[in-house]
């Protein structure tokens, strides 16, 4: 059926922008055309930012941007720019910071009004189509902005100047040499987090509840610190958080994979969108949970989440899509919920009873009359109640899962945001490589390699630099710091998983490009946008973690790992310069830089294990298994065949001995004598790390 309206966004490739291509709003994509129009017509500019899986973005579109009268008013009063935050995180970062300066909070959709030169002066998030519960209607907001622009220009200009000055404040102005040991910084951060922990349900704070992987990483490292007085509390909370999330509705009990967040405190009712990055960041935490506790639940969740990436988000070419929506058929969560009647119609009576008791499917439901599946009762308890063997109960649940998945596949699924994002793919490749190595699942490693080859070959610019986005059959948008750093880390993890030094070479080259393109020689640390990138109203250095680690945190991890692999001081020196640049944040608010703090801690405590010999040697395989399972200390694994040439500096002076499997354990600047069996290696790995005050 022909559309009544088609605007400029029809020429874009972003699925989010294309969702708005037939609005009656006269949308522009980000670019000079919109700003020139605003200058020529002397109008304020609306920068409206969202993403394809954003529920309230869709609501505002339906209520206001698709409304003919409201759209006509918007076209008359402002010039409108629509931005995909996942495509342009640099734009989103600047205007989200402005929104937080204005109101103290943010979110999406983000609607910020600017002068024709890009300076923000007013902002908000979702607005209803008319005044509702004290919230102004969108037409009233538009009229108010237009009136202020015409009648209070001086005040508007002053507000725009003040906000822009704040956005340009440089973190290096407060920088100083930082001498506090990383372990001490991490202990302070972890203590703050533990004060805010939810002792009953895991995680931190009240509703809404986000997994917050950066926080959990700090808690994990605190749990393994023999000098930390609260190590036992940290260990307990780390395991509790992983378990409660895995048992809740935030986890898809049928297909695996985590939803974005829970709207309640108990992880039951999720916001149903699924993001690539959330799942990629949670996989390593569940692997750590399994290594630390031995709890097989954590192993299963890690493996199932990997399978979700492969089954639910993998592109035909092997990369990974960005996300799936919360809504299907215009209803949030419809695809995922069940009734007791449906289960008894689809399953044999005994299987239905087991499924209902285990997954909490009651007559009244737990979400708008239906049920979000969750582990309402432990399977062992259900087996006792029904007087059946645990093995029989597990077999019943597997049959039910397969049947319900098949039926769910016949429903209309949530929409998929089909763009490929380099940084998020880097996180997924990293997670799959680590999972494949630790779980000894070659298919995860193969999927990671396939995705990495796709990104490295298809998402390149004319200058051999990375491109961030692949959508609509073409790659676009010059990559940002997080893209380079995430992909460099992915390549280094692939080297550890495969012993293929070509992956080390790829990671090294990406790291060199990162330093060439983004490093601030004057003040240290990395800019988000490359030196030759588009100049916006502020040039930012990403420091604070959000839903994903900051670009500088990812870059610090890349540098630290290269130092561990090469022992070349240039990499550690840059990490030290970053620590000094961020010293004020590390002193006052270390939890804001959780992933960066975790990397500093890793660098001071890490060890490297070099394995040399035939990969098929059973003794070498056992030594590799021991190394990978050594979750008590951060470890870098290096491998090569005996007598093979190597480009890994740390391996160059470590020969194999006779025909035996050989291992060296290195801490700091000292390496052990070679050992030749798993028992000797286990003894070395059991030695405590050097104490850092």
Buried (B, 14 or more C-beta within 10 A) or exposed (E): EEEEBEBBBBEBBBBBBBBBBBBBBBBBBBEEEBBEBBBEEEBBBBBBBBBBBBBBBBBBBEBBBBBEEBBEBBBEBBBBBBBBBBBBBBBBBBBBBBBEBBEEEBBBBBBBBBBBEBBBBBBBBBBBBBEEEEBBBBBEBBBBBBEBBEEEEEEBEEBBEEBBEEBEEBBBEBBEEBEBBBBBBBBBBBBBBBEEBBEEBBBBEEEBBBBBBBBBBBBBBBBBBEEBEBBEBBBBBBBBBBBBBBBBBBBBBBBBBBBBBBBBBBBBBBBBBBBBBBBBBBBBBBBBBBBBBEBEBBBBBBBBBBBBBBEBBBBEEBBBBBBBBBBBEEEBBBBBBBBBEBBBEBBEEEBBBBBBBBBBBEEEBBBEEBBBBBBBBEBEEBBEEBEBEEEEBEBBBEBBBEBBEEBBEEEEBBBBBBBBBBBBBBBBBBBBBBBBBBBEBEEBBBBBBBBBBBBBEBBBEEEEBBBBBBBBEEBBBBBBBBBBBBBBBBBBBBBBBBBEBEBBBBBBBBBEBBBEBBBBEEBBBBBBBBEEBEEBBBBBBBBBBEBBBBBBBBBBBBBBBBBBBBBEEEBBEBBBBBBBBBBBBBBEEBBBBBBBBBBBBBBBBBBBBBBBBBBEBEBBBBBBBBBBBBBBBBBBBBBBEBEEEBEBEBBEEBEBBEEBBBBBBBBEEEBBEBBBBBEBBBEBBEEEBEEEE
